[in-house]
Amino acid sequence: MHVFVTGGTGLIGSAVVAELLSSGHTVTTLARSDASAVAAEKAGATPLRGHLGDLEALRAGAANADGVIHLAFRNDFSGPDALAAAVAEESAAMAALGEELVGSDRPYVTVSGTPWIPGRTSTEQDPLPTDGPVGGRGRAVTAVLGLASRGVRSTAVRMPRTVHNEGNGGFAGLLTDIARRTGISGYAGDGTQRWPAVHALDAAVLFRLALEQAEPGTSWHAVADEGDRVRDIAAVIGRRLNLPVEAVPEETYGPLGPIFAADQPSSSAHTREALGWKPTHPSLLEDLEHLQQ
């Protein structure tokens, strides 16, 4: 299968591209810069110059592919307006990709976050939130899944709060960056809130399985660790960076503050059973031991 991948040179995307190529697929990746194009070529993929707001490039990539995996997102969390603009840009991109695939029965795998359900662990059957800081993303992904009724084999792989590789990535990576900048390894609230996590290489396998096997309109959870306490995550970061570990105001995390403070464990039991997905790489707390001062 020839697959068009957006975000193919990021932490998750590079792992997905490698997984696809090693499984016999060919790949074209969206490349927004010369450096991204070079990285794509070195990985064995064909770069297509363009960016997430370039809808014509997205349509061209989808038109020439047997399937699409969408991963790109402008990670601008500098304020509510910047985050809203990033969500709006991605929503338009997802819609453009989907419209290009209507009536083709080709697979379209998009990405979202795992939902959080007060008082219990979320599952694949739970709906995505459509309000809050990233509610627009939930609405866009729901619309993509609705394309199943229009001849698109659309599916969503829901990612946990932290997707990690050698101590980098995801919300834990943001905690690490803030700790280095402020001199405190912090956590919101009392730190007992739980974040699910997955290694990027395990997540990549699930994206391939969804592309190859998933039924239209389905959602899957790329969750290896159902929920690590944020205080425990901060403790490892603090120990590895030789920094104090303390509670900090929720506002420290800007527009993501309410998400950082929420208890949001998540299960992947259905995903493992239905698709045969078996995470094999280190857990988040194990992987954070790779952090260097």
Backbone bond lengths (Angstrom), bond angles and torsions (degrees), N, CA, C in turn:
res aa  C-N    CA-C-N  psi(-1)  N-CA   C-N-CA  omega(-1)  CA-C   N-CA-C  phi
1 M - - - 1.458 - - 1.530 109.19 -
2 H 1.330 117.41 137.18 1.460 120.74 174.29 1.522 107.81 -95.50
3 V 1.334 117.02 122.94 1.458 122.70 -169.86 1.522 110.14 -117.16
4 F 1.323 115.96 131.73 1.464 122.14 172.83 1.516 108.17 -95.16
5 V 1.335 116.73 124.00 1.460 122.38 -176.24 1.524 109.43 -120.58
6 T 1.334 117.35 126.40 1.453 120.68 169.26 1.524 107.78 -94.09
7 G 1.338 116.63 147.39 1.463 119.28 -178.05 1.510 112.63 71.10
8 G 1.321 117.09 27.60 1.458 120.84 -171.70 1.514 116.00 -76.18
9 T 1.344 118.30 -3.98 1.459 119.38 178.48 1.528 112.24 -113.25
10 G 1.341 117.69 6.94 1.455 121.08 176.95 1.523 112.00 -82.53
11 L 1.329 115.89 -174.54 1.467 121.24 -178.48 1.521 111.57 -56.65
12 I 1.343 116.18 -50.49 1.465 120.09 -179.96 1.521 110.14 -77.91
13 G 1.331 116.44 -45.16 1.451 120.66 -174.88 1.512 113.81 -60.24
14 S 1.330 117.67 -41.05 1.459 119.43 179.64 1.518 110.95 -64.52
15 A 1.333 116.49 -35.37 1.464 119.71 176.63 1.529 110.80 -69.00
16 V 1.336 116.86 -38.46 1.462 120.91 178.67 1.529 110.50 -65.19
17 V 1.319 116.90 -44.70 1.473 120.18 179.41 1.522 110.52 -59.84
18 A 1.325 116.79 -45.19 1.464 120.22 179.25 1.525 111.23 -62.12
19 E 1.327 116.59 -40.60 1.461 120.69 179.26 1.526 111.28 -64.68
20 L 1.325 117.18 -42.70 1.460 121.00 179.32 1.527 110.74 -63.78
21 L 1.322 116.72 -46.66 1.463 120.24 -177.88 1.525 111.18 -64.51
22 S 1.321 117.22 -40.14 1.465 119.96 -179.18 1.522 112.00 -69.66
23 S 1.332 116.23 -17.74 1.470 120.86 179.49 1.523 112.21 -97.84
24 G 1.332 117.49 7.66 1.457 121.12 173.68 1.509 116.19 96.34
25 H 1.327 118.24 2.39 1.452 121.36 176.54 1.528 109.75 -84.31
26 T 1.319 117.04 162.09 1.463 121.74 169.10 1.515 108.25 -110.43
27 V 1.346 115.95 156.81 1.463 119.65 -169.25 1.527 111.17 -138.42
28 T 1.336 115.25 136.31 1.457 123.06 163.68 1.519 107.46 -113.47
29 T 1.333 116.89 132.95 1.462 120.09 -179.69 1.520 110.54 -118.62
30 L 1.329 115.56 144.38 1.462 121.39 173.24 1.526 108.07 -71.00
31 A 1.326 117.73 128.55 1.462 122.08 -178.02 1.518 109.20 -125.01
32 R 1.328 116.73 114.68 1.467 119.82 -175.33 1.530 112.59 -88.35
33 S 1.332 118.47 -6.11 1.463 120.72 -178.60 1.520 109.34 -148.22
34 D 1.351 115.02 167.64 1.459 119.34 175.99 1.525 110.70 -61.06
35 A 1.333 116.56 -39.51 1.462 120.15 -179.79 1.530 111.11 -63.28
36 S 1.345 116.62 -41.52 1.462 119.81 177.84 1.523 111.30 -64.99
37 A 1.335 116.81 -38.57 1.464 120.66 179.01 1.523 110.85 -63.94
38 V 1.338 116.37 -42.60 1.461 120.24 178.14 1.526 110.64 -63.87
39 A 1.354 116.59 -42.89 1.462 120.24 179.35 1.527 111.30 -62.28
40 A 1.338 116.76 -40.34 1.463 120.37 178.60 1.529 110.98 -62.79
41 E 1.328 116.32 -44.68 1.457 120.11 -179.93 1.524 111.45 -64.21
42 K 1.329 117.08 -41.03 1.463 120.47 178.52 1.515 111.65 -62.94
43 A 1.345 116.08 -32.13 1.469 120.17 179.14 1.518 112.43 -76.68
44 G 1.341 117.46 -15.17 1.455 121.16 -179.25 1.506 114.30 103.98
45 A 1.340 117.00 9.00 1.461 121.82 179.55 1.521 110.16 -101.54
46 T 1.333 115.85 165.19 1.463 122.17 175.63 1.524 108.84 -98.32
47 P 1.329 119.28 121.09 1.467 119.83 179.97 1.527 111.97 -78.87
48 L 1.321 115.89 144.11 1.461 123.50 170.75 1.514 106.33 -120.47
49 R 1.344 116.80 111.29 1.454 119.34 -175.66 1.529 110.96 -67.49
50 G 1.313 115.24 133.10 1.459 122.84 179.97 1.515 109.40 160.89
51 H 1.312 116.55 175.10 1.459 121.63 179.16 1.521 109.10 -133.46
52 L 1.322 116.50 175.25 1.455 120.46 -172.88 1.521 112.61 -63.45
53 G 1.331 117.74 -27.08 1.452 120.40 177.64 1.514 114.17 -85.24
54 D 1.329 117.57 -3.04 1.465 123.41 -179.86 1.521 108.71 -89.76
55 L 1.316 116.60 85.61 1.463 120.65 -172.44 1.522 112.39 -66.83
56 E 1.324 117.93 -30.34 1.465 119.87 177.94 1.521 110.87 -66.19
57 A 1.321 117.47 -40.58 1.466 120.52 176.91 1.524 110.75 -64.06
58 L 1.330 116.40 -40.56 1.467 119.86 178.54 1.529 111.05 -62.61
59 R 1.315 116.48 -44.69 1.462 119.83 179.46 1.531 110.89 -63.13
60 A 1.326 116.61 -39.81 1.464 120.08 179.50 1.525 110.60 -64.50
61 G 1.325 116.54 -42.20 1.459 119.73 178.68 1.508 112.12 -62.45
62 A 1.331 116.73 -43.63 1.460 120.72 179.72 1.518 111.67 -68.18
63 A 1.341 117.05 -38.55 1.462 120.83 -177.04 1.520 111.92 -62.63
64 N 1.318 117.11 -31.39 1.458 121.67 -175.27 1.520 113.37 -99.06
65 A 1.334 117.29 13.86 1.464 121.29 -176.61 1.523 111.17 -118.41
66 D 1.316 114.45 157.22 1.468 120.98 173.43 1.523 111.69 -86.23
67 G 1.318 116.27 -14.59 1.450 121.68 178.69 1.517 109.77 -167.06
68 V 1.334 116.92 161.10 1.464 122.88 -176.02 1.522 109.53 -129.80
69 I 1.331 115.39 137.30 1.466 121.72 168.89 1.522 107.09 -122.34
70 H 1.324 116.35 119.70 1.475 121.18 -179.05 1.521 109.83 -102.29
71 L 1.347 115.94 122.08 1.461 121.65 -179.81 1.525 113.71 -130.69
72 A 1.328 117.64 -14.90 1.465 120.40 -171.00 1.527 111.97 -69.42
73 F 1.331 115.27 142.80 1.461 122.15 174.59 1.523 107.86 -158.44
74 R 1.325 116.33 135.06 1.469 120.64 178.20 1.528 108.33 -80.39
75 N 1.303 116.38 103.01 1.462 121.59 -173.18 1.522 111.27 -79.03
76 D 1.317 115.32 71.38 1.461 121.20 177.86 1.524 108.10 -110.37
77 F 1.333 115.93 101.21 1.460 121.77 -178.73 1.526 111.05 -108.83
78 S 1.339 116.16 27.18 1.464 120.52 -174.54 1.525 113.20 -71.98
79 G 1.306 117.57 -17.87 1.455 120.53 178.86 1.515 110.50 -178.69
80 P 1.338 118.36 169.56 1.467 121.23 -177.35 1.528 113.00 -58.42
81 D 1.321 117.85 -39.69 1.469 120.21 -178.92 1.526 110.95 -67.10
82 A 1.323 116.44 -41.83 1.467 120.54 -179.94 1.524 110.32 -64.76
83 L 1.320 116.59 -42.04 1.464 119.84 178.82 1.523 110.61 -65.38
84 A 1.329 117.14 -42.65 1.465 120.62 178.82 1.520 111.17 -61.92
85 A 1.342 117.17 -38.96 1.462 120.78 178.52 1.525 110.98 -65.63
86 A 1.331 116.86 -39.69 1.459 120.47 178.94 1.523 111.01 -64.91
87 V 1.329 116.47 -41.51 1.475 120.40 178.93 1.527 110.06 -65.70
88 A 1.330 117.40 -41.51 1.468 120.88 179.72 1.526 111.17 -63.95
89 E 1.332 116.82 -41.37 1.461 120.66 178.72 1.527 110.27 -62.38
90 E 1.325 116.56 -45.70 1.461 119.47 -179.57 1.527 111.02 -65.64
91 S 1.318 117.78 -38.89 1.461 120.89 -179.46 1.527 111.27 -60.84
92 A 1.344 116.27 -43.18 1.463 120.00 177.60 1.521 111.11 -64.22
93 A 1.330 116.25 -38.72 1.463 120.46 179.12 1.524 111.17 -64.78
94 M 1.321 116.85 -43.90 1.462 120.12 179.66 1.522 111.48 -62.50
95 A 1.333 115.80 -40.63 1.458 119.67 179.32 1.524 111.20 -64.76
96 A 1.336 117.05 -41.98 1.467 120.57 -179.64 1.525 111.37 -63.74
97 L 1.323 116.84 -43.16 1.462 120.54 177.72 1.525 110.51 -61.29
98 G 1.319 116.21 -44.44 1.457 120.34 -178.76 1.513 112.96 -63.55
99 E 1.334 116.97 -43.23 1.461 120.01 -179.70 1.525 111.46 -62.16
100 E 1.320 116.59 -34.44 1.462 120.20 179.01 1.528 111.63 -66.97
101 L 1.317 117.24 -24.81 1.470 121.39 -175.68 1.530 113.29 -97.37
102 V 1.323 118.10 -6.48 1.464 120.84 -176.43 1.530 110.86 -55.83
103 G 1.335 115.25 132.44 1.458 121.57 177.06 1.512 115.53 80.76
104 S 1.334 117.71 3.21 1.464 120.61 -174.00 1.527 113.59 -98.84
105 D 1.338 117.49 -15.90 1.473 123.02 -174.40 1.521 112.29 60.13
106 R 1.336 117.00 19.56 1.459 120.01 176.84 1.532 110.48 -85.00
107 P 1.349 117.48 152.53 1.466 119.83 -179.77 1.522 112.21 -75.72
108 Y 1.317 114.99 142.80 1.462 123.16 177.93 1.520 106.35 -137.29
109 V 1.330 115.86 106.95 1.457 121.40 -178.16 1.515 108.34 -105.55
110 T 1.306 116.52 119.23 1.454 120.20 177.60 1.519 109.27 -113.58
111 V 1.328 115.78 175.31 1.461 120.89 -172.40 1.524 109.64 -124.56
112 S 1.319 115.54 147.17 1.461 121.04 172.41 1.522 107.03 -151.38
113 G 1.322 115.68 -174.47 1.458 120.09 175.08 1.513 110.97 -98.66
114 T 1.317 116.30 158.21 1.460 119.64 173.92 1.524 108.84 -68.29
115 P 1.328 118.33 142.37 1.469 120.14 178.96 1.523 110.91 -76.18
116 W 1.321 116.39 160.68 1.461 119.99 173.18 1.513 108.77 -116.39
117 I 1.330 115.31 131.90 1.461 122.62 -176.95 1.518 108.18 -118.53
118 P 1.328 118.75 118.78 1.468 120.43 -177.74 1.525 112.21 -55.08
119 G 1.323 115.70 127.48 1.453 121.14 172.78 1.509 116.58 87.11
120 R 1.334 118.41 -3.90 1.465 118.41 179.20 1.528 111.00 -156.41
121 T 1.333 113.80 171.02 1.459 121.38 178.00 1.522 109.55 -79.13
122 S 1.329 117.00 133.44 1.460 119.89 -179.28 1.530 110.83 -77.34
123 T 1.328 115.47 155.19 1.463 121.56 178.95 1.527 109.68 -128.46
124 E 1.315 114.97 175.16 1.460 121.04 -179.86 1.528 112.21 -63.21
125 Q 1.314 118.03 -21.89 1.465 121.19 -178.31 1.522 112.95 -82.55
126 D 1.319 118.01 -12.36 1.464 120.86 -179.26 1.522 111.04 -76.63
127 P 1.338 117.90 141.69 1.472 120.42 179.03 1.517 110.98 -74.40
128 L 1.329 115.06 156.85 1.452 120.21 175.00 1.524 109.69 -75.58
129 P 1.333 118.13 148.76 1.467 119.92 174.47 1.524 110.12 -67.86
130 T 1.313 116.14 140.76 1.464 120.85 179.60 1.525 111.88 -116.95
131 D 1.332 116.65 14.08 1.458 120.86 173.21 1.526 107.87 -131.08
132 G 1.304 117.76 -178.51 1.448 120.80 -179.16 1.525 111.85 85.17
133 P 1.351 117.27 -173.09 1.467 121.20 -172.69 1.525 114.85 -58.70
134 V 1.331 117.44 -32.17 1.464 120.09 -178.65 1.536 111.31 -121.35
135 G 1.329 116.17 27.02 1.453 119.94 -179.78 1.512 113.45 -61.08
136 G 1.338 116.39 -32.15 1.461 119.83 178.22 1.506 112.23 -61.15
137 R 1.309 116.41 -33.33 1.463 120.00 177.98 1.528 110.05 -66.66
138 G 1.319 116.74 -40.85 1.460 119.77 177.46 1.514 111.64 -61.29
139 R 1.331 117.17 -39.81 1.465 120.42 178.76 1.527 110.83 -66.58
140 A 1.345 116.98 -39.82 1.465 120.16 -179.41 1.528 111.65 -66.54
141 V 1.328 116.67 -42.25 1.463 120.00 179.46 1.520 110.22 -66.66
142 T 1.326 117.14 -39.88 1.464 120.13 177.21 1.526 110.81 -60.04
143 A 1.334 116.99 -38.68 1.463 121.00 177.28 1.530 111.09 -65.38
144 V 1.323 117.30 -38.75 1.463 120.52 177.28 1.527 110.42 -62.48
145 L 1.313 117.01 -44.07 1.461 119.73 178.51 1.526 110.88 -62.69
146 G 1.324 117.05 -32.14 1.460 121.17 177.61 1.516 113.43 -65.40
147 L 1.332 116.99 -18.20 1.464 120.00 177.56 1.522 112.54 -67.96
148 A 1.318 117.10 -8.96 1.465 120.20 175.42 1.522 111.32 -57.91
149 S 1.329 117.42 -29.16 1.471 121.09 179.21 1.522 112.29 -81.95
150 R 1.360 116.12 -2.60 1.461 120.00 -178.60 1.535 111.78 -119.67
151 G 1.311 115.39 25.52 1.449 118.90 174.47 1.510 115.20 81.01
152 V 1.335 117.57 32.00 1.454 122.03 173.85 1.529 107.69 -122.63
153 R 1.328 117.22 131.97 1.472 119.67 177.15 1.527 107.66 -85.63
154 S 1.323 114.47 70.14 1.461 121.26 -174.10 1.524 111.03 -86.59
155 T 1.324 115.53 135.74 1.458 122.61 177.34 1.520 108.79 -141.70
156 A 1.326 115.94 163.08 1.464 121.11 178.88 1.520 109.66 -128.82
157 V 1.315 116.06 129.28 1.459 121.33 170.78 1.523 107.14 -99.55
158 R 1.313 115.35 117.51 1.461 121.11 -177.36 1.524 109.34 -91.81
159 M 1.322 115.09 122.97 1.453 121.11 -176.64 1.523 110.83 -95.83
160 P 1.330 117.53 144.83 1.468 120.66 176.81 1.509 111.71 -75.02
161 R 1.351 115.03 176.46 1.457 119.90 -176.74 1.526 112.18 -59.16
162 T 1.319 117.81 -31.49 1.446 120.24 -179.72 1.519 110.70 -128.39
163 V 1.332 114.93 122.80 1.458 123.29 169.01 1.521 105.40 -111.53
164 H 1.309 117.05 117.57 1.460 120.24 -166.99 1.524 111.92 -123.74
165 N 1.318 114.85 158.25 1.459 122.70 172.91 1.516 107.42 -159.26
166 E 1.330 115.77 113.49 1.466 122.32 -178.11 1.522 111.45 56.56
167 G 1.321 115.34 41.75 1.457 120.80 174.23 1.508 115.62 83.18
168 N 1.320 117.72 -0.18 1.458 121.04 -177.62 1.519 111.05 -110.44
169 G 1.353 115.80 154.94 1.450 120.99 170.31 1.512 115.05 104.46
170 G 1.341 115.11 158.32 1.454 122.42 173.57 1.525 113.82 65.85
171 F 1.314 115.46 -166.11 1.458 120.53 -178.87 1.524 111.56 -65.03
172 A 1.330 117.64 -33.11 1.462 119.16 175.91 1.527 109.87 -62.83
173 G 1.344 116.48 -35.28 1.455 120.01 175.95 1.519 111.75 -64.88
174 L 1.335 116.50 -37.75 1.462 119.95 176.22 1.532 110.72 -65.40
175 L 1.343 117.04 -40.68 1.462 120.17 175.91 1.523 110.50 -59.10
176 T 1.336 115.43 -41.31 1.463 120.22 -179.89 1.529 110.82 -65.05
177 D 1.332 116.86 -45.31 1.468 120.55 179.84 1.525 111.09 -60.69
178 I 1.337 116.24 -43.32 1.468 120.21 -179.88 1.523 109.98 -66.75
179 A 1.332 116.89 -38.92 1.467 120.27 178.64 1.526 111.01 -61.67
180 R 1.317 117.04 -43.30 1.465 120.11 178.98 1.531 111.07 -64.52
181 R 1.330 116.18 -36.07 1.454 120.62 -176.46 1.530 112.38 -76.41
182 T 1.340 116.83 -36.41 1.460 120.93 -173.32 1.519 114.06 -100.67
183 G 1.329 117.53 -18.45 1.456 120.70 -176.86 1.510 113.85 83.07
184 I 1.344 117.01 10.85 1.472 121.93 178.30 1.522 108.52 -133.75
185 S 1.313 117.22 130.70 1.460 120.86 171.93 1.522 107.20 -87.14
186 G 1.334 116.02 98.56 1.445 120.63 -169.32 1.511 114.49 -103.80
187 Y 1.327 114.66 166.88 1.454 122.98 173.86 1.524 107.94 -149.00
188 A 1.321 116.48 150.01 1.462 121.36 179.50 1.523 110.40 -82.26
189 G 1.316 116.07 151.93 1.461 120.79 176.24 1.516 112.00 62.40
190 D 1.355 115.82 -143.22 1.464 119.13 179.88 1.527 112.42 -91.66
191 G 1.336 116.17 0.44 1.461 120.17 176.10 1.507 115.48 78.39
192 T 1.332 118.09 3.25 1.466 119.34 179.49 1.525 112.32 -85.62
193 Q 1.350 116.92 -8.14 1.462 119.43 176.88 1.531 109.33 -63.05
194 R 1.329 115.77 145.73 1.466 120.75 -173.56 1.521 111.55 -110.20
195 W 1.338 114.60 140.18 1.461 122.04 175.44 1.520 108.95 -116.32
196 P 1.319 118.08 131.11 1.464 119.89 171.29 1.526 109.41 -74.22
197 A 1.324 116.37 162.59 1.464 120.16 -176.62 1.522 110.49 -152.45
198 V 1.347 115.16 161.00 1.465 120.97 175.20 1.526 108.68 -154.87
199 H 1.313 116.10 148.02 1.460 121.18 173.50 1.524 108.40 -76.67
200 A 1.340 116.86 140.27 1.465 121.03 -177.34 1.522 112.53 -56.97
201 L 1.317 117.79 -35.73 1.471 120.27 -178.65 1.520 111.56 -70.36
202 D 1.338 117.34 -33.24 1.470 120.02 174.48 1.528 110.33 -70.84
203 A 1.334 117.09 -41.20 1.464 120.35 177.90 1.517 110.87 -59.77
204 A 1.327 117.27 -38.57 1.463 121.36 -179.24 1.520 111.51 -60.24
205 V 1.314 116.74 -38.90 1.468 120.08 178.38 1.523 110.15 -63.04
206 L 1.328 117.19 -40.45 1.461 119.75 -179.55 1.523 111.52 -65.93
207 F 1.322 117.98 -38.92 1.466 119.31 176.41 1.527 110.75 -59.85
208 R 1.317 117.07 -41.33 1.472 119.40 178.53 1.525 110.93 -65.42
209 L 1.320 116.86 -43.24 1.463 119.58 179.84 1.526 111.08 -62.96
210 A 1.343 116.87 -40.61 1.464 119.71 178.18 1.516 110.55 -63.59
211 L 1.318 116.93 -42.43 1.467 121.50 178.24 1.525 110.91 -59.06
212 E 1.316 116.47 -43.08 1.460 121.41 -173.29 1.526 113.79 -83.41
213 Q 1.339 117.16 -32.01 1.458 119.30 -166.71 1.519 116.46 -122.99
214 A 1.322 118.40 -26.84 1.463 120.58 -165.93 1.528 112.36 -65.52
215 E 1.311 115.10 142.64 1.456 122.26 175.94 1.533 109.77 -76.91
216 P 1.338 117.13 154.36 1.467 119.95 -179.71 1.527 112.72 -59.96
217 G 1.324 115.37 141.87 1.456 120.68 174.33 1.511 115.60 78.43
218 T 1.340 118.43 15.73 1.462 121.67 -174.95 1.523 111.74 -104.11
219 S 1.327 114.81 155.84 1.466 121.81 177.72 1.517 109.55 -123.30
220 W 1.348 115.36 147.52 1.462 121.90 -174.73 1.513 109.90 -136.42
221 H 1.326 115.78 148.72 1.458 120.49 -177.25 1.526 111.09 -109.27
222 A 1.333 116.19 117.41 1.466 122.28 176.12 1.530 108.57 -87.88
223 V 1.314 115.88 66.47 1.462 121.79 -175.13 1.526 109.11 -117.30
224 A 1.328 115.79 118.13 1.464 120.53 173.96 1.529 110.52 -97.53
225 D 1.348 116.55 -46.22 1.468 122.39 176.43 1.522 107.83 -103.72
226 E 1.328 118.12 117.73 1.469 120.41 -174.78 1.519 112.67 -64.31
227 G 1.324 118.28 -31.59 1.464 118.39 -179.85 1.517 112.53 -179.42
228 D 1.334 116.84 107.89 1.461 121.95 172.91 1.522 108.69 -95.06
229 R 1.330 117.25 135.99 1.468 119.97 177.40 1.530 109.33 -64.61
230 V 1.326 115.55 135.54 1.462 120.07 -177.94 1.529 110.63 -62.97
231 R 1.311 116.90 -32.34 1.468 120.05 177.38 1.527 110.50 -63.68
232 D 1.324 117.52 -35.76 1.466 121.09 178.19 1.529 110.58 -70.68
233 I 1.350 115.97 -37.97 1.468 119.75 176.54 1.526 109.42 -62.54
234 A 1.334 116.39 -47.75 1.461 120.61 -179.71 1.525 111.41 -62.29
235 A 1.339 117.14 -34.13 1.464 120.57 -179.54 1.530 111.20 -64.51
236 V 1.335 117.05 -41.70 1.466 119.38 178.44 1.527 110.19 -67.07
237 I 1.342 115.66 -43.21 1.470 119.19 178.34 1.526 110.35 -59.45
238 G 1.334 116.76 -45.76 1.459 120.63 -179.74 1.523 112.21 -62.17
239 R 1.318 116.75 -42.28 1.464 119.94 179.90 1.520 111.51 -65.61
240 R 1.359 116.00 -42.95 1.469 119.20 -177.93 1.530 111.61 -69.31
241 L 1.337 116.89 -32.31 1.461 120.43 -178.51 1.519 112.54 -97.05
242 N 1.340 116.54 -1.23 1.468 121.88 -178.99 1.529 111.02 58.99
243 L 1.343 114.75 50.23 1.454 121.36 -178.80 1.532 109.82 -125.51
244 P 1.339 117.76 153.35 1.465 119.69 175.45 1.532 111.25 -67.30
245 V 1.318 115.89 150.16 1.462 122.34 -179.99 1.526 107.51 -110.73
246 E 1.340 116.55 119.93 1.464 120.46 -174.34 1.523 110.92 -145.82
247 A 1.346 115.51 155.15 1.461 120.90 169.60 1.529 108.31 -70.75
248 V 1.324 116.09 140.76 1.469 121.66 179.08 1.528 108.31 -130.76
249 P 1.329 118.40 159.90 1.469 120.06 -179.83 1.524 111.55 -62.25
250 E 1.321 115.19 145.63 1.463 120.83 177.72 1.524 111.52 -56.09
251 E 1.326 116.31 -31.98 1.459 121.16 -178.31 1.533 112.25 -64.12
252 T 1.324 116.92 -15.81 1.468 120.73 177.47 1.525 111.02 -55.73
253 Y 1.321 116.01 -28.95 1.462 120.78 -173.17 1.530 112.74 -100.56
254 G 1.329 116.81 15.39 1.451 121.13 174.53 1.522 112.45 58.24
255 P 1.347 116.92 -138.73 1.463 119.60 -176.73 1.518 113.71 -66.03
256 L 1.329 117.05 -15.30 1.470 120.15 178.54 1.532 112.09 -87.81
257 G 1.333 116.97 -1.22 1.450 120.31 -176.99 1.523 114.83 -50.31
258 P 1.357 118.98 -50.32 1.464 119.27 -179.68 1.530 113.05 -61.13
259 I 1.332 116.81 -32.77 1.463 120.05 178.12 1.522 109.94 -72.23
260 F 1.331 116.80 -40.99 1.454 120.11 -179.94 1.530 111.65 -63.13
261 A 1.322 116.60 -29.92 1.460 120.42 -176.45 1.526 113.39 -87.42
262 A 1.334 117.61 -10.96 1.465 120.82 -173.53 1.523 112.60 -82.75
263 D 1.320 115.48 142.19 1.467 121.55 172.36 1.521 107.27 -82.73
264 Q 1.332 117.88 120.57 1.456 119.42 -169.85 1.528 113.76 -145.33
265 P 1.337 117.81 52.77 1.465 119.16 176.84 1.529 110.46 -62.91
266 S 1.326 116.25 154.20 1.459 120.38 -175.84 1.520 110.25 -146.73
267 S 1.322 115.77 146.53 1.465 122.62 -178.10 1.519 111.12 -108.02
268 S 1.335 116.20 150.13 1.465 121.66 173.10 1.527 111.35 -123.38
269 A 1.334 116.86 24.85 1.468 120.15 -175.48 1.527 111.69 -58.86
270 H 1.319 117.20 -45.07 1.468 119.88 -179.41 1.526 110.90 -65.66
271 T 1.318 117.02 -41.73 1.464 121.10 179.76 1.527 110.81 -59.60
272 R 1.314 116.05 -45.65 1.469 119.55 -179.14 1.526 111.14 -63.19
273 E 1.321 115.99 -42.16 1.467 119.40 -177.81 1.522 111.58 -71.11
274 A 1.325 117.57 -44.77 1.462 120.59 -172.64 1.529 113.19 -77.21
275 L 1.328 117.33 -37.31 1.465 120.40 -176.07 1.524 113.25 -106.16
276 G 1.338 116.74 -5.62 1.461 119.47 -179.45 1.516 113.76 70.95
277 W 1.336 116.08 27.48 1.464 120.87 -179.26 1.519 110.04 -80.00
278 K 1.349 116.96 130.42 1.455 121.74 -178.27 1.531 109.83 -134.01
279 P 1.336 117.97 99.36 1.465 119.95 177.60 1.525 110.85 -60.26
280 T 1.338 116.62 136.84 1.465 121.29 -176.71 1.523 113.54 -128.64
281 H 1.328 117.92 -7.84 1.462 120.82 -173.90 1.532 111.67 -93.07
282 P 1.326 118.52 170.44 1.468 121.24 -174.34 1.520 113.18 -58.02
283 S 1.340 114.75 149.87 1.464 121.24 175.28 1.526 109.27 -70.08
284 L 1.333 115.85 170.76 1.453 120.31 -179.81 1.525 111.23 -60.50
285 L 1.331 117.63 -49.70 1.460 119.68 -176.68 1.525 111.03 -64.10
286 E 1.318 118.04 -35.14 1.464 120.76 174.76 1.523 110.89 -66.79
287 D 1.329 116.01 -42.19 1.458 120.54 -175.70 1.523 111.79 -68.77
288 L 1.334 117.00 -32.76 1.460 120.13 179.22 1.530 112.49 -64.48
289 E 1.329 116.52 -16.11 1.464 119.38 176.55 1.530 111.51 -66.52
290 H 1.339 117.77 -10.41 1.467 121.19 176.90 1.530 112.33 -82.24
291 L 1.331 117.46 -8.97 1.467 119.81 -178.30 1.521 111.00 -59.14
292 Q 1.338 114.78 138.87 1.450 121.10 176.94 1.522 109.41 -114.39
293 Q 1.312 116.19 146.68 1.476 120.12 179.14 1.528 110.03 -66.88
